[in-house]
């Protein structure tokens, strides 16, 4: 019997080791492109052009970052992106909670009809041209409301929040109602604190979407001073600003560093993804818990 147990234990250890090895290999494959961009952003133009950059920076320098930030437009774009992301995520979460809470209560009159109507919106979308005509007719061009209003709520995320709320014990809400608490007080003091995991998860979903969005900004915002970071990055990838690549002699006759488009692009990519990478570890615990519970319960 002990021999069989030891053999089973050996198979378990081997299987666990194989799983970790495969997962680590997949993680390395997924992380390598980002790691390469980081290494390239700190490498010299000669090393990038010669293909010498693989895992570590070659001829370490920070000239690409200096050129991007000295240009000034990137700082303005980053500020615009923070504004769009913070306000957009806040509006998304407020409306998602306000829609999910009543729909999660069976006592809501016409609940099934409302759910069918909302589900219908997931099957059919208006398209780019009707949305553009609507935004233009409302006079929202060159305003961030052209981005926020059409995307105030995600139907899918609302259903995830609704499913999570349906899994919460109804006795808690009934006890608060017996004590005289109204719906608004129950929502603010009971439901929202209990929904912290799913709120963190959906907030991250919304925030990443706002941070990475560029197409709507490209359509509705034509003022360069209102462009977001991702749109600025998109423009750099298509056509790197020639002023960033100019080389020559400084005022004292010192040769300036020549930059390649690849170095500028790598630095811009690192700047764009760094804020999300910094925020994610703080929300990871709530993020995983919220996604699992919100997608399984119900």
N, C-alpha and C positions, 0 to 999 in steps of 0.2 A: 504493500500500500504506500509506504514512504517513497519507494522508487517511482511510482506513478505520480505522486504529488510533486516530487522534485522535477520529474520530466515535464509536467504541466507548468510548473513554475518557470522552468527554463524556456518553454515555448512562449509564455506570457512576456518574459523579459526580452526575448528576441523580437516578438511582435511589437512591443512598445519601442524598442530601439529602432526597428525598421520604420515605424510611424514617425518618430522624431526625426530620423534621417531624411525621410522623404519630405516632411514639412519644412525642415531647415533648408533643403535644396530648393524647394518651391519659393520659399521666402527670399533666398538669395537671388533667384532669377527675377523675382518681382522688384527687389530693391536695387539691383545693379544699374538699371537705366538712370535712376535718380542719383545714385552714387557716382556714376560716370559724369553726369552733368555738374555735380559739385566739384569733382576733380578737374574737369575741363574749365570751369569758371575761374579756378585759381591757377591755371596753367598759362604758359606763354603762348603767343600766336604761333611761334615756330614749332613748338611741341604738338599743338593741336593740328597744324597743317601736315606735319610729318607723321601723324598717327601714333605718337609715342605715349599718349595718355591712355591708361587702362584702368588701374586701381587707385593710383595716387597722383597728386598734382606734380607736374614736371615744370621746373623753373618757376617756383612759386611766386605769384604776384597777385595783387588785388586791383589791377588797373581797370578791368572791366567794370567792377563795382563802382570805382571812383568816377568813371565816365558816365555811368547810368545815373548816379545820384547828383553829379555836378550838372547834368542836363536840366535838372529841376522838375521836368514833367513827370518823372516817375514818382516823386514824393507827392505831387498833387494827385496823381492817379491812385496812389495807395490811400490817401486820405479820403478820396471819393469812394473807393471800394469799402473802406471801413464804415463809412456813413450808410451806403447802400446795404451792406450786410447786416449791420446792427439794427437799423430801422426795419428792414425787410423781414428779418428773423423775428423781431418782436411782434410785428403785425401778424405774421404767419401764425405764431404760437397763440396769440390772443384769440384770433378767430378760430383756430383749430380747437382750442379748449372750449370756447363758447358754443361751437357747433357739436362737438363730440359729447359733451355732458348731457344736454337734453335728449339727444338721440340714443344715449345709452340707458335711459330710464324708460321702462315699459309703460309707465303711466302717461307718457306724452301722447296726446290725441293726434291721430293721423300719422303716427310714427312710421308705419310700413309704407305709406304712400310717399312720405318724404325720403325714406331710404331708397325707394325705387327711382324717384326723380333724381336724387344725387348720383346713384349708380349709373343712370343714363348719361350723365355728363362725362363719365369715364370712357364711354364707348365712342362718342362722337366729339370731334374738336372742330373749331371754326376754320382754322388755318391762318397762315401768316397774313395774307392780303386783307381779309375782313378785320383782323385785329389791328392792322396798321390803319385802315380807314377809320375804325372806331376811335383809336387813340388820337388820330389827327383831328377828327370831328369834335372831340371833347376838348381840344386845345391843350393837350398834354405833351406835345412835342417839346423836346429840350427841357424836360423836367423829370425828376426821378419818380414822380407819381406815374409816369408812363410805364415804369418797370414794376412798381409796387402794386398798383391797382389790378392789373390783369392776373397777377400771381399771388393774390392775397391768401389763398388757401389751396392746399393739395388734397384732393379727394381721397387719395390712397392713404396719406398720413392721417387724415381725419378718421378714417375707418380703423386704422391701427390704434389711435387714441381711444376711440369708442370701444373697441374690443378690450383694451386694457381696463377701462372704467367698468365695463360689464363684469369683469372678473373680481372686482373689489367687493367685500362683504356688504350686503345691503343693510345689515343690522346697525352698522356705524351711522349710516345716513338716517335710518329710522330713529335711532336714539337722539340724534341731534334735532330731528324734526319734533320729537316729543318735548324736548326742552325749549322749543319755540324758535329754533333757527329756521330762517328762510332759505330759499334755493341759492341766493347769492352768497349768503354766509356759509352754507354747506360747501359750496364750490370753492370759496376762497380759503376757508380754514380747515377743511377736511379733505376734499377731493384733490386739490392741487398738491398739498404736501405728500399725499399718498402716491401721486403720479410723478414724482420727481424722476424716477428712472426713465420713463417713456418720454417725459418732457425733455430730458437731457439728450436722449437719442434723436428725437425729432428735431430739436434745436440744432444739433450737429448736421443732420440731413439738410435742413433749410439753409444753414449758414454756408455749408460747402457749395450748395447750389447757387447762392447769391455771390459767393466769392469767385466762383468759376464762370459765371454768366458773362457773355460778351455779345451774343447775337442780338438780344433785345436792345442793348446799349448801342450797338452798331446801327440798328434800325431807327430808334427813337431819339437818340442824343447825337446831335451833329456838332455841338460845341466841344472843341478839343479840351477846354478847361474842365469839362464835366466827364471826360472819359474815365473809365475804371482801369484798374491795374491789368486785368486780364485782357481787355481790349488793347491796351498799350502793348502788352506782350504779343498779342495776335498780330498787331501791326509790325512789330519788330521781326517776328518770324517770317512774315511775308516779304518785308523789305526793310532791312536794317538802315537806320538813318545814316546817310553818308557822312554827316558831320561827326559821327562817333568813330568813323573809320579813317578820317583824314590824318595824314602824317606829315610831318614837316619839321621845321626847326622852331624852337621857342625863342623868346625875346632875347635870351642870352646865348643863342646858338646851340643849345643842348637839344639833341634829337629826341623827339617824342616817341613814345611807345606805339607801335602799329598794332591795331587790334583787328581780328578777323570777325566776320559775322557770327561764326560758331561760338566764339568766346562771349560775345554780347548776349546771344540767345541763351547760353548756359547760365550766365549770371542772372538774366531776367527770369528764367524758369525757377532757379533757386529762391529768388526773392519772392516769387508768387506763391510757392508751396510752403515756405517756411512757417508763416503764421498758423496755417492749419495743422502742421506737424507739431507745433508748440502747444496748441489748444487740445488736440486729441487725447494725449495721455491723461489729462485731468478729467476727461469725460468718459474714458474707456470703460470703467467699471459700470457706470450707469448706462452707457451706450449698449453694451452687450446684454445686460439684464433687461433693459427696456425692449430691445428688439426681440429677444427670445420670448418674453412674457406676452408682449403685444401681438406677436404673430401666432402664438400657440393657443392661448386661452380663448374661450368663446366657442 
